[in-house]
Amino acid sequence: MEDRQDGAGEATHELDMLMRYRRDLHRIPELDDELPQTTAYVKRVLEGFACTVFEPCASAVCAYFDMGRSRTVAIRADMDALPVTEATGRPFASMCSGRMHACGHDGHMAMALVAAAWVDRVRSGDAEGVSAADLVRNVLFVFQPAEETTGGAQRVCASGVFERLRVDRIFGFHLWPDLPQGAIASRPGALLARSSETTVTFHGVSAHIAKWREGRDALGAAARFVVGAKWLARRLEQDEPCTVRFGHLVAGSVRNAVAASACVEGSLRVFSDAMFDRATQEIRALATTAASEEGCTCDVTFSEGYPPVINDARLFEQAASTLPELGLVEEPLLIAEDFSFYQRCLPGVFFLLGTGTGIPLHADTFDFDERVLLCGLDAYKRLLLMA
């Protein structure tokens, strides 16, 4: 960004803030719920504004701008980083060995912090072209932990903060490398998937390979299951977008003995509770059949995972009218995001903000031009002004 053209006015000031906040936060990545430096930084910025700063639950930070309205709109940002060793070579690279903001959460926080600064200026009458009367709702900014791990959004919801502050809608963004730089896109209904870690363990009996008939081949059962799961996935996908895939298989101990045990690990991703119930039943049946064909038994477990991100259709339509540049994501995406927990409490819309780089999320070289954050910030402003 050193070669950017300096402009005048509010946009230049806001870009400077976006860059400063993003880069400061990028240097101090923290994981899961252990976010002392990050939460301290976020609080320090927010406490400079005319808002109430508080922790609705452990490791979360909220800023509430009371405009005297009967309803409240919320903006969400996630704070945690990833256990990735950075390889960008940027002068503001992570100072924490083995940790990096490789998913853009530093950018999400920066947008929310500058949006809070804008609300503060609106409240005081210092914002360009906007007055306090134009904000028809109170505004709540939610900075949450553990999006990448245990679903910090669920704990924010359980705190009751949305009920106490009469929140009736929530918005959020995720930086997205596969969209053009600065493009904003989403879709009504299902946008992102429910993700459930799937583990199938087969129990057999070991025997020397020369006496294989005396054994019960857990590896053979696992192989039957993995092949069958590919056919199962194709059949399920014909009815509704979903996937069942397995990426890790461990079996046996030596090459010349029948494996006494085998463990297959993968992921189930769906967009509806009905498909989740159907898929889990069929996976269990497939595993049982594969086990019995080799004389084995099996255990099948599914993690609870995150619910699917389902954008409220009515709120999406209103947001699309407010954001005429909004692009449409044609098919729901098979990644998961804990923003979905908020949408189970209240209407919400989640947006993707293009970086245009193609560098995948979670890569050790993930980076972006901070000017894209101005596009997200501008969208936040217009969404906060919606009736």
ABEGO torsion letter per residue (X at the ends): XAABBBBBEAAAAAAAAAAAAAAAAAABBBBEABAAAAAAAAAAAAAABBBBBBBABBGBBBBBBBAGBABBBBBBBBABBBBBBBAAGBAABBABBGBBBAAGAAAAAAAAAAAAAAAAAAAAGABBGBBAAABABBBBBBBBBGAABAGAAAAAAAAGAAAAAGBABBBBBBBBAABBBGBBBBBBEBABBBBBBBBBBBBBBBBBAAAAAABBBAAAAAAAAAAAAAAAAAAAAAABBBBBBBABBBBEABAABBBABBBBBBBBBBABAAAAAAAAAAAAAAAAAAAAAAGBBBBBBBBAEBBBBBBBAAAAAAAAAABAABBBBABBBABBBAAAAAAAABBBBBBBBBAGAGBBBGBAABBBBAAAAAAAAAAAAAAAABX
